[in-house]
Amino acid sequence: MAEQQKLERVEDTVALGARLGQQLRAGDVVVLSGPLGAGKTVLAKGIAATMDVEGPVTSPTYVLARVHPARRPAVRR
């Protein structure tokens, strides 16, 4: 499912990430695509905030996959 939204403020992007993060379950995959400065990292930080991610959330640009350790498991290994 592809969805596109235009958000004007960083806070709106974080809030969208938080809403998305609350809906994610183990095994779900989120693909972030966009040019530099599109807000991918901000969205990832919003998602991470709802999953109790430990440590910094860095830019997902140029990364095939990035795992963030969290107290609430989101990825089945």
PyMOL commands that place a pseudoatom at each C-alpha (Angstrom):
pseudoatom trace, name=CA, resn=MET, resi=1, chain=A, elem=C, hetatm=0, pos=[0.000, 0.000, 0.000]
pseudoatom trace, name=CA, resn=ALA, resi=2, chain=A, elem=C, hetatm=0, pos=[1.465, 3.364, -0.990]
pseudoatom trace, name=CA, resn=GLU, resi=3, chain=A, elem=C, hetatm=0, pos=[0.357, 6.548, 0.677]
pseudoatom trace, name=CA, resn=GLN, resi=4, chain=A, elem=C, hetatm=0, pos=[1.480, 10.120, 0.134]
pseudoatom trace, name=CA, resn=GLN, resi=5, chain=A, elem=C, hetatm=0, pos=[0.997, 13.037, 2.513]
pseudoatom trace, name=CA, resn=LYS, resi=6, chain=A, elem=C, hetatm=0, pos=[2.410, 16.557, 2.548]
pseudoatom trace, name=CA, resn=LEU, resi=7, chain=A, elem=C, hetatm=0, pos=[3.204, 17.710, 6.070]
pseudoatom trace, name=CA, resn=GLU, resi=8, chain=A, elem=C, hetatm=0, pos=[4.307, 21.281, 6.689]
pseudoatom trace, name=CA, resn=ARG, resi=9, chain=A, elem=C, hetatm=0, pos=[5.774, 20.978, 10.197]
pseudoatom trace, name=CA, resn=VAL, resi=10, chain=A, elem=C, hetatm=0, pos=[8.321, 18.642, 11.782]
pseudoatom trace, name=CA, resn=GLU, resi=11, chain=A, elem=C, hetatm=0, pos=[5.883, 18.044, 14.651]
pseudoatom trace, name=CA, resn=ASP, resi=12, chain=A, elem=C, hetatm=0, pos=[3.270, 16.777, 12.172]
pseudoatom trace, name=CA, resn=THR, resi=13, chain=A, elem=C, hetatm=0, pos=[5.777, 14.334, 10.690]
pseudoatom trace, name=CA, resn=VAL, resi=14, chain=A, elem=C, hetatm=0, pos=[6.774, 13.037, 14.137]
pseudoatom trace, name=CA, resn=ALA, resi=15, chain=A, elem=C, hetatm=0, pos=[3.084, 12.631, 15.033]
pseudoatom trace, name=CA, resn=LEU, resi=16, chain=A, elem=C, hetatm=0, pos=[2.419, 10.689, 11.819]
pseudoatom trace, name=CA, resn=GLY, resi=17, chain=A, elem=C, hetatm=0, pos=[5.386, 8.439, 12.617]
pseudoatom trace, name=CA, resn=ALA, resi=18, chain=A, elem=C, hetatm=0, pos=[4.035, 7.861, 16.123]
pseudoatom trace, name=CA, resn=ARG, resi=19, chain=A, elem=C, hetatm=0, pos=[0.602, 6.897, 14.762]
pseudoatom trace, name=CA, resn=LEU, resi=20, chain=A, elem=C, hetatm=0, pos=[2.229, 4.530, 12.271]
pseudoatom trace, name=CA, resn=GLY, resi=21, chain=A, elem=C, hetatm=0, pos=[4.490, 3.068, 14.960]
pseudoatom trace, name=CA, resn=GLN, resi=22, chain=A, elem=C, hetatm=0, pos=[1.487, 2.233, 17.133]
pseudoatom trace, name=CA, resn=GLN, resi=23, chain=A, elem=C, hetatm=0, pos=[-0.008, 0.180, 14.302]
pseudoatom trace, name=CA, resn=LEU, resi=24, chain=A, elem=C, hetatm=0, pos=[3.133, -1.776, 13.402]
pseudoatom trace, name=CA, resn=ARG, resi=25, chain=A, elem=C, hetatm=0, pos=[3.446, -5.410, 14.411]
pseudoatom trace, name=CA, resn=ALA, resi=26, chain=A, elem=C, hetatm=0, pos=[6.292, -7.926, 14.287]
pseudoatom trace, name=CA, resn=GLY, resi=27, chain=A, elem=C, hetatm=0, pos=[7.172, -8.705, 10.691]
pseudoatom trace, name=CA, resn=ASP, resi=28, chain=A, elem=C, hetatm=0, pos=[5.819, -5.445, 9.229]
pseudoatom trace, name=CA, resn=VAL, resi=29, chain=A, elem=C, hetatm=0, pos=[8.094, -3.637, 6.776]
pseudoatom trace, name=CA, resn=VAL, resi=30, chain=A, elem=C, hetatm=0, pos=[8.095, 0.124, 6.248]
pseudoatom trace, name=CA, resn=VAL, resi=31, chain=A, elem=C, hetatm=0, pos=[9.814, 1.514, 3.155]
pseudoatom trace, name=CA, resn=LEU, resi=32, chain=A, elem=C, hetatm=0, pos=[10.742, 5.194, 3.253]
pseudoatom trace, name=CA, resn=SER, resi=33, chain=A, elem=C, hetatm=0, pos=[11.472, 6.845, -0.063]
pseudoatom trace, name=CA, resn=GLY, resi=34, chain=A, elem=C, hetatm=0, pos=[12.152, 10.461, -0.884]
pseudoatom trace, name=CA, resn=PRO, resi=35, chain=A, elem=C, hetatm=0, pos=[14.827, 13.018, -1.681]
pseudoatom trace, name=CA, resn=LEU, resi=36, chain=A, elem=C, hetatm=0, pos=[17.238, 14.390, 0.881]
pseudoatom trace, name=CA, resn=GLY, resi=37, chain=A, elem=C, hetatm=0, pos=[15.340, 16.574, 3.326]
pseudoatom trace, name=CA, resn=ALA, resi=38, chain=A, elem=C, hetatm=0, pos=[11.977, 14.908, 2.680]
pseudoatom trace, name=CA, resn=GLY, resi=39, chain=A, elem=C, hetatm=0, pos=[11.575, 13.947, 6.346]
pseudoatom trace, name=CA, resn=LYS, resi=40, chain=A, elem=C, hetatm=0, pos=[12.441, 10.234, 6.311]
pseudoatom trace, name=CA, resn=THR, resi=41, chain=A, elem=C, hetatm=0, pos=[14.591, 10.466, 9.444]
pseudoatom trace, name=CA, resn=VAL, resi=42, chain=A, elem=C, hetatm=0, pos=[12.008, 12.577, 11.276]
pseudoatom trace, name=CA, resn=LEU, resi=43, chain=A, elem=C, hetatm=0, pos=[9.320, 10.019, 10.411]
pseudoatom trace, name=CA, resn=ALA, resi=44, chain=A, elem=C, hetatm=0, pos=[11.593, 7.168, 11.557]
pseudoatom trace, name=CA, resn=LYS, resi=45, chain=A, elem=C, hetatm=0, pos=[12.164, 8.995, 14.855]
pseudoatom trace, name=CA, resn=GLY, resi=46, chain=A, elem=C, hetatm=0, pos=[8.403, 9.289, 15.345]
pseudoatom trace, name=CA, resn=ILE, resi=47, chain=A, elem=C, hetatm=0, pos=[7.993, 5.568, 14.703]
pseudoatom trace, name=CA, resn=ALA, resi=48, chain=A, elem=C, hetatm=0, pos=[10.879, 4.746, 17.041]
pseudoatom trace, name=CA, resn=ALA, resi=49, chain=A, elem=C, hetatm=0, pos=[9.429, 6.866, 19.846]
pseudoatom trace, name=CA, resn=THR, resi=50, chain=A, elem=C, hetatm=0, pos=[6.401, 4.570, 20.112]
pseudoatom trace, name=CA, resn=MET, resi=51, chain=A, elem=C, hetatm=0, pos=[8.575, 1.448, 20.134]
pseudoatom trace, name=CA, resn=ASP, resi=52, chain=A, elem=C, hetatm=0, pos=[10.874, 2.430, 22.995]
pseudoatom trace, name=CA, resn=VAL, resi=53, chain=A, elem=C, hetatm=0, pos=[13.932, 2.366, 20.727]
pseudoatom trace, name=CA, resn=GLU, resi=54, chain=A, elem=C, hetatm=0, pos=[17.164, 2.561, 22.688]
pseudoatom trace, name=CA, resn=GLY, resi=55, chain=A, elem=C, hetatm=0, pos=[19.859, 4.818, 21.255]
pseudoatom trace, name=CA, resn=PRO, resi=56, chain=A, elem=C, hetatm=0, pos=[19.887, 7.325, 18.423]
pseudoatom trace, name=CA, resn=VAL, resi=57, chain=A, elem=C, hetatm=0, pos=[17.801, 6.959, 15.280]
pseudoatom trace, name=CA, resn=THR, resi=58, chain=A, elem=C, hetatm=0, pos=[19.985, 7.954, 12.350]
pseudoatom trace, name=CA, resn=SER, resi=59, chain=A, elem=C, hetatm=0, pos=[19.220, 8.668, 8.716]
pseudoatom trace, name=CA, resn=PRO, resi=60, chain=A, elem=C, hetatm=0, pos=[17.881, 5.639, 6.837]
pseudoatom trace, name=CA, resn=THR, resi=61, chain=A, elem=C, hetatm=0, pos=[19.162, 7.084, 3.542]
pseudoatom trace, name=CA, resn=TYR, resi=62, chain=A, elem=C, hetatm=0, pos=[21.640, 4.808, 1.733]
pseudoatom trace, name=CA, resn=VAL, resi=63, chain=A, elem=C, hetatm=0, pos=[20.902, 1.921, 4.090]
pseudoatom trace, name=CA, resn=LEU, resi=64, chain=A, elem=C, hetatm=0, pos=[19.436, -1.374, 2.940]
pseudoatom trace, name=CA, resn=ALA, resi=65, chain=A, elem=C, hetatm=0, pos=[18.100, -2.181, 6.396]
pseudoatom trace, name=CA, resn=ARG, resi=66, chain=A, elem=C, hetatm=0, pos=[18.662, -0.774, 9.850]
pseudoatom trace, name=CA, resn=VAL, resi=67, chain=A, elem=C, hetatm=0, pos=[17.718, -2.506, 13.114]
pseudoatom trace, name=CA, resn=HIS, resi=68, chain=A, elem=C, hetatm=0, pos=[17.068, -0.417, 16.226]
pseudoatom trace, name=CA, resn=PRO, resi=69, chain=A, elem=C, hetatm=0, pos=[17.054, -2.383, 19.509]
pseudoatom trace, name=CA, resn=ALA, resi=70, chain=A, elem=C, hetatm=0, pos=[13.843, -1.723, 21.429]
pseudoatom trace, name=CA, resn=ARG, resi=71, chain=A, elem=C, hetatm=0, pos=[12.204, -2.938, 24.604]
pseudoatom trace, name=CA, resn=ARG, resi=72, chain=A, elem=C, hetatm=0, pos=[9.072, -3.718, 22.581]
pseudoatom trace, name=CA, resn=PRO, resi=73, chain=A, elem=C, hetatm=0, pos=[10.146, -6.155, 19.846]
pseudoatom trace, name=CA, resn=ALA, resi=74, chain=A, elem=C, hetatm=0, pos=[9.038, -5.139, 16.365]
pseudoatom trace, name=CA, resn=VAL, resi=75, chain=A, elem=C, hetatm=0, pos=[11.057, -7.616, 14.331]
pseudoatom trace, name=CA, resn=ARG, resi=76, chain=A, elem=C, hetatm=0, pos=[10.875, -11.367, 14.662]
pseudoatom trace, name=CA, resn=ARG, resi=77, chain=A, elem=C, hetatm=0, pos=[14.342, -12.930, 14.353]
for i in range(1, 77): cmd.bond("trace and resi %d" % i, "trace and resi %d" % (i + 1))
show_as sticks, trace
zoom trace
